Amino acid sequence: MADLRTTFAGISSPNPFWLASAPPTDKAYNVHRAFEAGWGGVVWKTLGEDGPPIVNVSGPRYGALLTPDRKLLGFNNIELITDRPLQLNLDEIRAVKRAWPDRALVVSIMVPCTESAWKAILPMVEDTGCDGIELNFGCPHGMSERGMGAAVGQVPEYIEMVTAWCKQYSKLPVIVKLTPNITDIRQPAAAAKRGGADAVSLINTITSIMGVDPDTLTMTPATGGYGSHGGYCGPAVKPIALNMVSQIGRAPETAGMPISGIGGVGSWRDALDYIALGAGNVQVCTAAMVYGFKIVQDMADGLSNWMDDKGFTSIEQFRGRALPTVTEWQHLNLRAVSKAVIDQDSCIQCGRCHIACEDTSHQAITAVKDGKRHFEVLENECVGCNLCVTVCPVPECITLRTLAPGEVDARTGETVSATPANWTTHPNNPMRKPVPA
């Protein structure tokens, strides 16, 4: 039987599924319900300093990008950090951890970028008995305009400095939450490591505007006729997050650093992608807000069943297994050849593959055969680009077949050769890497 237990940055939890710091983790009521549903951990919604209260808009805080059948692609929010009193949050965190000692409870923190502010709040948070802290260096709206959140996360020197303060004034594991609103995610990750961070989590939300109301020509969503850029998350950001997770995992400066994967996790398959690329666990927000807390049960069951099927008994046995397969474009095997294949028994004759290929690709799919509507791949024109596979509405109807060594590429007439073991330095690779001196 698969064992889903994980230890991340020294923090144990019964499974790798945590709720991210967000509205679902704003209060004890929510967190109790989450743990009852089966979540392995939560990151409590970001706490601020004990001062003037945070005031959120009393109007639309969320916006969404939907498909025509109203499936959610992307989610936007302009909600700020917790607007509840600091002491109330601390009391509830203490009570929740006492009630659920086997679950991971991490507290997100965001205070002004001064040593005194961090020195003041850290002992109060640690006194709750929580398992760790997450430094919110990623929020792109509201707080960043006040010199916090992404305003700190975009400056590696600030990240290193604040992380070092937290390691100095607290004994808790420190997780640094990174902003994607930066050119190279490896730089802030390396800064966090230099500051002594025990782990990083990413990605936080992406700066975004959802659209314009066609009737009023005002930004939407809006309050009182005005709107503000917000943070974008949900399924659409997952590929961006996966790339950044892999970049940190591959960079020499941060290789081996524990990573909590965030962004578009809504199923066990999403979690698998993150873990296979090196993440030690995943954090979820949007999916829980759309479908409720019990979604974690499908996630855990799905991952467990997949692990049983593959013979894995622990998360660590497959964590990072896909990372070595990620490389730069210039190191790809340019002699590998693939061709599209259409399963005629599954084809519904919709013609989408033909239209896409004919209009925008390589004119490699016929539309007529023997005077009848029929779609078939012309191997001598097909370059294996995968466009037809992508647009086909029938799963597995169109697939790509990789030619075996010795087969003739109908397009070029050349024989396909085996990939040399030393392909990155092989003389037949036109983009080969030079042999080290």
Residue, then its C-alpha position, 0 to 999 in steps of 0.5 A: m500500500a502506498d504511504l502518502r506521509t511526507t516530511f517537508a523542511g522537517i515538518s511531518s504530515p499524513n499526506p502531501f496535500w496542503l491548503a495554501s495561505a488564502p481565504p480557505t485558511d483564514k480562521a479556525y472554523n475553515v481549518h477544522r473543516a479542512f482537517e476533517a476532510g483530510w488535508g495533510g496541512v494548511v498554511w494559515k492566511t497571512l498575518g500582519e503586524d499588530g497595528p491599524p486593521i487591514v481593510n478589504v473592499s466591500g465588493p468584488r474581490y474575485g474574477a474568473l476566466l471561464t470556458p464557454d461551458r463555464k469551467l474555470l481556467g484562471f482565477n483572480n483576486i484582490e483580497l489582502i492579508t487577514d483583516r482579523p485581529l492578530q491576537l485572535n488569529l494567534d489564539e485560534i492557531r494555538a487551539v487548532k494545533r492542539a486539536w490536530p497535532d498530527r497535521a502540518l500547521v504553518v503560519s504565513i507572515m507579512v510585516p514591514c521590511t524592518e528588523s524590529a517588525w520581524k523580531a516582534i512578531l516571530p516570538m508571538v507566532e512561535d508561541t502558538g506551537c505551529d510547525g513553521i512559518e512561510l514568509n509571504f514575499g509574493c503577494p502582487h497587489g495591495m500590500s506590494e504598494r506598501g513595500m511588502g509582498a512582491a515588493v520584497g520578493q523582487v529584490p534578492e537582497y531583501i529576501e536574503m536579509v529578512t530570511a536571515w532575521c527570521k532564522q535569527y529570531s525563530k527556531l521554526p522552519v522557514i519557508v520563503k514564498l516566491t513571486p513569479n513576477i520576476t525575470d529569473i526565479r532562480q535568483p530569489a530562490a538562491a537568495a532565500k537559501r543564502g539567508g538560511a531558508d529551510a525551503v521555498s514555496l512557489i508560485n504566488t499569484i501573477t499580476s493580472i487584469m481580468g478584462v473590461d465590461p463591454d457595456t460600461l467600458t470599465m475594468t472588471p471586476a470593479t468596485g465603485g467604477y474602479g478596479s485594481h490589478g490582482g493576483y492570477c492563479g488557477p489551472a492556467v498558471k500551472p505550466i508557468a509554476l512547473n517551469m519555475v519549480s524545475q528551474i530551482g531544482r536544476a540550478p546548482e545554487t538551489a539543487g536539493m532545496p525543499i520545494s512546495g509546489i503551488g499553482g493550479v493543483g486540482s487533481w492527483r495528476d497535478a500533484l504528480d507533475y509537481i512531485a516528479l519535478g522535485a516538489g516535496n508537497v503541493q499547496v492548493c487554493t483555487a480548486a478548494m474554493v471552487y469545489g470545496f474541501k472534500i476534493v482532497q479525498d479524490m486527490a489522495d485516493g488518486l495519487s495512492n492508486w497510481m503509486d500502487d499501480k507503479g509499485f511506489t510505496s513512498i513519495e520519495q521514491f518518485r520525487g524528482r524522477a522527471l527532473p533529469t529529463v528537463t533540458e535546454w532546447q539546444h540539447l534536444n535530439l534533433r534526429a528523433v522523428s515522430k509522425a501523427v497517426i489517426d485511429q480511423d475507428s475512433c475518428i468522428q470526422c469532425g475535420r478539426c485536425h485537417i483545418a488546423c494543419e491545412d491553415t496553420s501548419h504543414q498541410a499533412i492531413t488529407a480531407v478526402k479519399d476516394g471521393k469521400r470525407h476521410f482524414e489521413v496523415l501524409e507521412n511525407e509532410c508530417v513533422g510530428c508537431n503535435l497540433c492535430v493531437t492537441v485540437c482533436p476532441v476525441p482522446e487518443c484518436i490521434t497519437l504520435r508514433t516515434l519512428a524506430p531506428g532503421e525506419v525511413d522518414a518518408r518526409t526526408g527519405e533518411t533512415v532514422s538512427a539510434t540516439p547515441a548515449n553521449w548525444t549532447t556531445h555527439p558529432n552528429n548533433p548540430m546543437r551539441k555541447p562542447v566537450p569539457a576541457 
